[in-house]
Every structure is written in structure tokens, then in C-alpha cells.
Amino acid sequence: MDETDDTRPRIAVIGGSGLYELLDQDSRIDVEIATPYGSPSGTITVGDFAGRRVAFVTRHGAGHALAPHEINYRANMWALASLGVRVVVSSSAVGGISTEVGIGGFVIPDQMLDRTTTRESSYSGEGLLIHLPFSDPFTPELVAIARDAVRTLGEEIPDFGTIAVIDGPRFSTRAESRVLRRDGADIINMTQYPEAALAQELGMGIVNLSFVTDSDAGETHDDAVDADTVLHRLSAAQPRIRAALAAIVAVIDPDYTPPRLVPEAVTRRILARPVVPAAAPAGECAGGGNTSAAEEVAR
């Protein structure tokens, strides 16, 4: 992508379930990016949103074709970092586990319980070992900024939020849900890990906007979540979700520099890794163009 430092996106939005379009149609540019880890979930779209130049990617791909365990998280985050992104604002549908979290509300989590077992969750390897400090899985300053921003819309945002992340794609059993509640989880999701860790290995800050669609397994059969319920409630809440994302993006300074949790030289080495050409037809792109984007960031 051939853009100057003034026009390259510094903020990225990752669309979760139900969020497939976001940017102003007149400003958008579709960018195909090959990465060292294969193809991202889909085309990265760059355009204007909430007064900022933003990169947007749909986590589950076109038509929600990718299950949570099939998402190429490393490719997605590498592609965003190669464009010069400094802040990732992700959106998610979540189940409410804690009785303090109600269906139809927002949570901006600050803590995480990783219960995934099968995912490539680090850029470590090829002679590079990364011990990421992860005591705060979401960037604390961005969490505080985002909570205040969404509250200006009249939304109630709790001052807490521990998200449990499971492999999926199946939902929890009632016993599993009770265990997660006992362990301190407030909400549950299938995609927030390893996104948060990978972003910070690449020097990007990250914050998540979670919309509570259900009560997970619930206490009775009638309370239990199903996919149709999640998608129906997400669809109805789209105007609120878009407004909340816009409020968050609008208050992030384009010059914001997130705290660096790994040495800059490590990030440079990751971004300098050779790309793997994408398979036709979904991700074909000139390898040289993507390599130069990564190299420009790495300089």
C-alpha cells in the first residue's frame, strides 16, 4: 500500500460477528496483503471512520465463513501492523456469565482468562523467543479512554470486565459456565485470544468492545444460548455498536503511541519476515507491494 505517513491508518477496527461493513464507501480502498503466516481473514479495507483514517478487517471473513478456531489470527494482526497501525479496536459478541452483566449491555474488558488449547498464539519461533508481559491483556490507557467515550452516549459501562476465551465453535456446557463464573469471568467469547497478545507483540495497543448477547449456558434450558439468538440480537444492536465504535475511535489521538511491551527490534524482525503468496483467488496480491509496506514500518 503506497501511502504517506500522514495518510496511513494508525487505528484498526476488527469487526466481529454481524459487523461486515463500517467505513465510508466513498473513501474506502481495498488492500490485499500477503503475510508470512498465510492469508488474513479477508481484504483489509482502509478508509474514513469517525474522523480518523482506519483499517478495517472482518474477523470471520466474508459471509462469516471462518469458525473461531479457523481464524488466522497471526496473519490478521501482522497485516494490520504492516500498514502502520498502532491501535486495534476490536468488537465482539459475548455471553454474560456474571449476574452483574446484563444482556444487551456493553463491557470493555480489562482482564482475561485464556481457555483456548489449539491456537498459534505467538510470533515466537525461527530463532526468536518472545516473553510477552501480559498482566494487562488490554492496554489500560485505551480501556479507560474507551469506557469514558461510550459512556458519553448514555451507555452504562461497568468498571470491571474479565473475559474468558474458549476454543469454540460449540457453546459452553452449564457446568463449564459455572466453573468460569467461579474463576472470576464476567463474559465469555471465542476470539479475543490470541488477538490481544499478538497485537502487543507487534507493538500495537488494543481495546475491546464487547456486546452481551446472551447468558451463555444459563441456569435452565430456556436460558441457554444458540446462534440464532446471538445473530438476531447483534443485528438489532448494530446502530448502538457502530456508535460505540465511532465514539472510541474519535477520541484516540492519531499520534498515540502505545506502551512497548517487547523490544522494538523484535517487532522489526517479525515484520521483516518474508511473506507467503496467498492462494488464488481470495488473497492474490503483488508480494513486493506487501513486503515494502512491512519494510517501511520496520525502518
Secondary structure as GFF3:
##gff-version 3
##sequence-region A 1 299
A	DSSP	beta_strand	11	15	.	.	.	ID=ss1
A	DSSP	beta_strand	29	31	.	.	.	ID=ss2
A	DSSP	beta_strand	44	49	.	.	.	ID=ss3
A	DSSP	beta_strand	52	58	.	.	.	ID=ss4
A	DSSP	three_ten_helix	62	64	.	.	.	ID=ss5
A	DSSP	three_ten_helix	68	70	.	.	.	ID=ss6
A	DSSP	alpha_helix	73	82	.	.	.	ID=ss7
A	DSSP	beta_strand	87	96	.	.	.	ID=ss8
A	DSSP	beta_strand	106	107	.	.	.	ID=ss9
A	DSSP	beta_strand	111	115	.	.	.	ID=ss10
A	DSSP	alpha_helix	140	151	.	.	.	ID=ss11
A	DSSP	beta_strand	162	166	.	.	.	ID=ss12
A	DSSP	alpha_helix	174	182	.	.	.	ID=ss13
A	DSSP	beta_strand	187	189	.	.	.	ID=ss14
A	DSSP	alpha_helix	192	201	.	.	.	ID=ss15
A	DSSP	beta_strand	205	214	.	.	.	ID=ss16
A	DSSP	three_ten_helix	221	223	.	.	.	ID=ss17
A	DSSP	alpha_helix	227	251	.	.	.	ID=ss18
A	DSSP	alpha_helix	264	271	.	.	.	ID=ss19
A	DSSP	alpha_helix	287	298	.	.	.	ID=ss20
###
